[in-house]
Every structure is written in structure tokens, then in C-alpha cells.
Amino acid sequence: MIFRLYFVDTPEEERVYADRIAEQAAYFGITPDAAIQIARAASEFTKQALAKPFTIQTRWRLALGRSTLPRYYAIGRDSRTYLARLAELETQAKAARRGAWGKATP
């Protein structure tokens, strides 16, 4: 089965999604090529993190996207708490210029 991690998003890796890559690059204030590099690093990080045993919690809702394969949402914890924590982490990362924000031009 294919699961989409709920509340987790990274830039696209595949150049066939040029419009989405451009949107994501603009969000971070970086070039499309930098967005692709970050996407590849995020994929590798995720593969390493998911190599350890874990539990999936899902509501069995289809996770729509551009894939032709059926995908379902996987939720890491209580969604309200998780969403608030992610917003806090995003604000901190942006302020500290970590991750993609660290590659942005001033």
C-alpha cells in the first residue's frame, strides 16, 4: 500500500511537475534546481527515518494527488496537535533560515 504522510510536504523531485516545482521554489525563495536538490535530500531523510519499525494510523481516506496509484493518508498523531506543532516548527525554521529557507536569497 502507498501512504501519503499527512501534513508532510516537500518539493517535487520529478521535473515533469515543473509548475509545482516553480510554486514550491517561489514559496521558499529559491531556484527550481535548489528545490529539486532539497526534494532529493528530503526523500533520503524520509527513507532513513522510515527504515525503523513504525506504526501507521489512518482513516482510510484516499490521498488525492497526481499519481495514478491509490494512496492513503497516514497520520502521525492527533491532527490538531500535530498541525499546531508543525506550524510552530515551520516558523522557527524560517526565522533561523534552516532547510530550504537557508538557501533563499535575501
N, C-alpha and C positions, 0 to 999 in steps of 0.2 A: 504494500500500500504506500501511497505517496502522501505525506503530510506537509502542510504549509505551517510554519511556526507563526502562531498568532502574535501580532504586534512586533514582528521582526521583519525588517525590510533592508535590503542592500541594493546598491546599483546593479543594473543588469550586466551580465558578463558577455552576452552574445551581441555582436554588432547588428544583427538583424532587427534589434529593438532600438534603432538609432533615435527615434523620437523620445522614447522613455529615458534613454541614457542622457540625452540633452536636457530633459527636465530635471533629472537627478543631479547632473553636474551643475546646473544653474542653482539648485537648492543649496548645494554645498559651496558654491562659488569656485568651482574647479573646472578643469577641462574634461571633455568626454574621455580622453585617454586616461586621465588620472582616475576618473570614476570607474573605468573598467579595471584598472590595477587594484583599486580598493575592493571591487566586487570579487576579484580572484582571491585576494587576501582574506576577505570575509568568508568565502566558500571554504578555504583551507582551515580557517579557525573553527568553523562550524563542524567540518568533518572530524577534526581533532576532539572537539567538545562532545560530539555525539558518538565517539568511538567507545566511550564508557557506558555501562548499563544505565538505563533511564526508564522512566515511566511516562507513558503518553496519556493525557487526559483530553478527551474530545467530546463534542456534542454531535458528531457525525453530520456536520453541515458541509456541504460542498464549498471548497475554497476556489472561487472563480478566478480565472486568470487566462493567460493566452495559451496555456498548454492544452493539448487535446486529450491528455490523460486525466482521469478523475483524481482530484486531490481533496484532502480533508484538512480542516483546521486542527492543530494541536495547541492546546492551551497549557502554559507552564504553571499557572497558579490562578488564584482569584483574579478575574479580569479587571475589576475596578482598581484593586490594589496594584496590580501589575502595570496597568496603564499609567497610573499616577507615578509610580516609581520610574517607569521608562521616560516619562516627560521630564522628571527631575534629573535623570542621568543625561538626557539629551541637552538640557540647559547647561549642566555642568561641563559636558564635553565641548559644547560650542564656546562657552566662556574661556575654557582652558585651551582651546584650539587643538583638541585631541581628535584622532581619527581623521575623517575626511576634512573637517574644519581646519586641521593643521596644514593642509595642502592648499587652502584658499589663498588667493592673492588679496592683499589689503585694499 
